[in-house]
């Protein structure tokens, strides 16, 4: 059974000629993915350990919006079983519907961009030959010990599937897409990851291994710390996590219109200056083979690059159709995964930031970020994976507690930025309170 065609057929029938009038549908939209994923891993140096055994799984899942007369809506999560029992479930969905004038709006079909989201080599890994995945794991297992790692945890995962977006307005989009992710961790201290819609190049895999091994080696050496206000450098992966916590939350259209964000609709309309003029923040789903790229949102809005902050000034929150009506602003593309791109004009490189630090720490991870107040931007966190920097040199691992305000760091003209190969986010260098952990 073609489940997408079956779902579409039933929904159109309940628009045009429902079996009972009380179940007549005014409109609908759905987005579903049919995905097959192959994965394998290394645990405690063992390939195919019982906790990381190779597997292949397929799944069909998505979401459905039904619009009833009187601007009433029903939302449902759909899978194979739901689609097969759709007509039986419609009665219950109608009884549980709610009035939502803004939520009942549907977009007219629009031309879609050309975006590279399917890689044929990844598709072959999923459908025919997964050996390149095991080759990558074998490389991790061979090269990390050669570079000093004693205990390795690693994983690889490849996916191929079809994405379908349909609406009663006539939008009918189907496209194939792939994903490939890999990670390697050494001695329980440090790990790096790769996630795109294509395989990593030999050079990218080598860089992941080299960075994992080199950072782990530095973290094995103990350093000393007195504490106090000092220079702090957040590694790019930590900056990404902080942006997800503090920026995605405060730039969410739903939070903005309900006054649960640091910024108001009026702040965006006025173009309020909130960050340093060197900073711009965008959603960009148009980059070929990036994990965050797509052709259209689940609502059918075509992918495009959208600045939310440009040269430090607010431009727009990211807005669903419903939120855009409430805010009185156009709908925008939505971040998939994190899907943010932070650009710092004039950024140097991470090595340069370290060499120009007299007394400070380089922070790779923190504990309890999810517990912090994202609206205020403030944080106070244990940071068990830090490297002490003295006179431009890394001296060893220290355990700290750091406290500051991330939104203030981004607004401070004294904050500096450094790029690192293969990273979408820059490292950031600022002053904060540091205590021994």
N, C-alpha and C positions, 0 to 999 in steps of 0.2 A: 504494500500500500504506500503510495506517495502521500506522506502525512501532511506536507505543506499544501498540496492540492486538495486533499480531503478537508483540511481545516478551512481553507479559503472557500471551497464549495459550500460547506455548511453555513458559514457566516453570510455569504451572499444570499443563500436561500432564506435565511431568517431576516434579511433586509427586505427582500422582494415578496416572498410568500411564506410567512411562518406558519407552522401547523396550527398554532393558536395565536390570536391577535395580541394577547398580553405579553408574548415573547418576541414581539417585533423589535428588531434592532435598527437604530438610526444610523450608526456608523461603527467602525472598528479599525484597529490596527494591531499588528503583531510583529515581533521579531524573534526568530528562533535560529539556533545553530545546531547542526548535526556534526559532531566532532569525534574523531578517533585519535587517541593519544597513546603513544608508546613511551615507556620510561624504564630506566634501570639505574642502579646506583652502586656505590661502594660504601660499606660501613665497617669501621674498624679494620681497614686495609683489605677487606674481603669483597671481591666483585660478586654480586648476586647473593649477598647475605640474605637470610630469611626476612630481615627488616628492610631490605632494599632490592628485593627480587625483581627481575624483569617482568613487565606486564603490558598488556594492551587492553584498552577499554574504549568503548563507544558510548556516546550519550546524545540525547536529543532534548534540548531544553530551551526555554525562552519565556517571554511574557506577552500577555494579551490584554488589550483594553477594549471593552465593549461599551458603547454609548446607547442608552435607552432614551425613549421619549422623556421630555421634561428635564433635559440636561443632567440625567442621572448616569452614573458610571459604575462599572465593575472592573476591577483589576484581578488578574489571575496569573499564577505561574503555571506554565504548561510543559508537559512532557509527553512521551508516547502514550501512556495510559490515559491521560487527560484528553488528548485529541481523540482517541478511540471512543471515549465515553462523553464526548462534548455535548451532545443533545440532552443527555440526562443531567448534566451539570448546569445547563443554562438556567433552569428553574431556580436552583439555589443561588446562583450568581445574581439573578434578577431580584430575589428577595433581599439579598445583602447589599444591593446597590445604594449609592448615596448621591445627593445632588452636588454637582461640581461644574459650574458654568465654564470656568477657565479650563478645566481638565477635559472638557468635551471637544476642544478645538483640534482640528486635524489640518496638517499642511497639505497644500497642493503639490503634486509631483514637480520636481525640479531637476535640471541636468546635473549629473554626477561627475566628479573629477576622475581623472585617471591616476590611480595610486597603486604602487606595487605592494601587494599584500600576500601573494602566493609565490613560493619558491619551489621549483620542480624537484630539487635535490631533497628537500625536506619531505615533500609528498612521497618520493620514492622510499625514503626511510620508513614512513608510516605504512605504505601499502605493499612494498615489495622486499626491501632489504635494509634492516636496521643496523647493519654492521658498522657504518660510520659512527653511530652513537657509542658502540662498544669500543671502537678505536679511540674515541676521545677519552672515555673512561680509562682505557689502558694507558693512554699518555699521562693522565693525571697520576695513576698509580706508579708509573715508572719514573717520571721526572720530578715529582715532589720529594720523594725520598732522596733522590740524587742531590737535591738542593737543601737537605737537612731536615725534612719533615719526618716524624716518627709515626704518627697516626693520621690517617686520611679518611675523611668523609666526603663523598662526592655524589652528584646525581646529574642525569641528563634526561631530557624530555622533549619529544617531538610530537606535534599535532597537525593534523590536516582536517579540514571540514568545509562545510557550506554554510553561509550566512544568508538568511532570507528575511527580507523586510517587506511587508504588504500592508496596504491600507485600503479602506473602502473608497478613497478618493482616486484610486487607480494606480497608486505607486506599486510596482512589482519589481523588486531588486533581489537578485541572487548572485552571490559571488563566492569563489573559493578563497580560502586563506590558510596560512600556515603559521606555526609558532615553533620556536626552538629555544630552550633554556638549558643552562648548565651552571653548576656551581662546584667549587672545590674549597674544602676547609682543611687546615693543617693543625694538628695537635690541640684541637678545641679552642684555639686562640684567635684565629682570623681566617676569613674566607672571602672569596670574590665570586661574582656571578656574571653571567652573560644572558641576555634575553632579547631576541629579535625575531623576525619572521624568516630568517635565513640562518645557515650554519655559520659558526665563527671561522674566520680565515686561520691559516696556520699561525700567522703573526698574532692575531687576537688571542688564540688559545695559549700561545707562548707567553704573552703579556699577562694573562690571567694567572698562569702558573708562576711566573717570575714574581709578580706582585704579592701573591699569596705567600710564597716561600720567603721572600725578603722581609715582608712585614712581620711574619711569624717569628723569624729569626731575631728581629729587633725586640719583639714583645717578650722573648725568653730572657732577655737581659734586664735585671732589676735596676731601676733608677731611684733617685731621691727627690723629694718635694717638700718645700717649706710652706707653700700656700700663700694666699693673699690675692690681690688684684693683679692679673698678669695677662699676657697675650695668649689667646686661645685660637687654634686653627681647627675648624671642622673639616674632616675629610669629605670628598664629594658624596660618598654614599650616605653620610650622616646629614649633609645638607639636603639631600633628596628626601630623607625621612622627615626632617624638620619642615620642609616645604609642604609635604603631604599633610602634616599635622596642623600647621599654622596658616598656610596660604590657601590650600584647598578648602579648608573649613570657612575661612573668612571671605572667600571669593565665591562661595556657593550661592547661587541665586535664591535658593529656598531659604537659606539662613539670612541673606540680606533682606529679602522682602518681609520676613517675619521678625526682623530686628534682633536676630541672634548672632550677628557677626560684628566684627570690629568696625565695619563700614556700612553706611546707609546708601540707599538709592540716590539720594541727593549728592553724596560724595562722588559717585560715579558720573552723574550728570554734570557736576562742576569740574570734573577732572582734577580732584584733590591730589596734591602732591603728598605722597605717603612714604616713598622710598627715595634713596639717593638717585639723582638723575642718570647715573651710569647704568641703572638696572631696568631691564624689561622682562616681562613674564608673559608667555604665550601658551595657548593650546595649539599644537600643530600636528594634525593627523594626516598631513600630506607628504611626510617624509617616507620614501620608499623603504620597505622592509623593516620599519620600526614596529615594535610590539604594540605601540599606542596608536598606530595608523589604521584608518578604516575609510570606507567609501561614503557612508552616511550614518547618522545616529539611528537609534531604534525608533525615533519619531519620523525618520525620513529626511532630516535636514542634511544637505550635502556637506561633506567635510571641507573645511577651509581653515587657514591659519587665522587665529583670533588673538589679538593682544588684549590681555586683561589689565596689565600695567605696562605703560610705555614711557621710557625715560623718567621713571619714578612716579608717574601720574596714573591714577585710576582711569580705566577706559570702560570696562564692563565687567560685571560678574559673569560666570558661566550660567546660562539660562536654558532650562527646558521651555517648551512652548507654553506650558501653564504658568511658570514663573515669569516668563517674558511678558505675558499679558498683565500680570499683577504689578510688575515693575514698570510697565510702559516703555520697555526697551526691546529691540529685536532679539529673537532666540539666537543662541550661539552653538557651535560645536561643544561637545562634552568631553572631558578627559576620560580616556579609557585606561584602566589601571591608574597610574598617576597621570601620565600624559602631559606633564608640564615641561616647559623649556625655559630655563633661567639664563639670561644673557647678561653678562657684566662687561660693559664697554671698557677696553683698556686692561682687561685681566692679564696677569702675567702667568707664571706657572707655579705649581705647588712647590717645586724645589726652591724656587726663588723666595717664596714666602718663608720657607723654613730657614734658609740661609740668612735672611734678614731679621730673624727673631733672636733677640738677646736672651730672653728668659720667658719660656712659655711651654705649652703642651699641644700636641697633635692628638685629636680625639677621633676614634674610629666608631665607637658605639656608646650608647647610653642605656640605662635600665628605666622602665616606667614612663616612657614618653607619652603613652596613651592616657596617662592619668593627669596630664598637665592641662591648664586652662588655655585653650587655643585662642579664645577671643582676646584675652589680654596680651598674649604673646610671651608671658613670663614662664620661666622654667627653673627648677632646682632638681638636679638629677645626678644619680651615681653614674660615674663613667669608669668602668673597670678596664677598658682597653685604651690607654693613653700612652703616648711616648713623650718623655721629657725632652725639651729642647734647651740647650745652653750654648750661647754664643754661636748660633747657627748650626749646631751639631746635635744629633739625636743621641741621648745618653742611656736610655733604657726605659722600661715600662714603669708607670706609676698608676695608682688607683686613686681617683679623685671624686669629689662632688663639685659640680659646676653650677653656677646660678647666673641668670641674666634675663634678657628679654629679646627674643628673636626678631620681632618686628622692629624694635629699636636698633638692633644690629644692622638691619637692611636699610634703615633710614640714616644711619650715621655715616657722614662723609669720610670718617677715619677708618671705616671697614675696608679691607683689601680683599682681592679675589685672585685665585690661582687656578689655572686649567690643568687637567691631567688627561693623557691620551685615553680614549675609549670611554670617557665619562660625559654624560649629558649635563651635569651640574658642576659648577666650579667649587673648589674649596673656598671657605671664607675665613678671614683672619680679623679678630676683633679683641677687645678687652672685656674681661669678665672676672667675677669672683671665683676663686678656686680654693678648695680645701682638700686635705688628705682624706681619702676614702677608707 
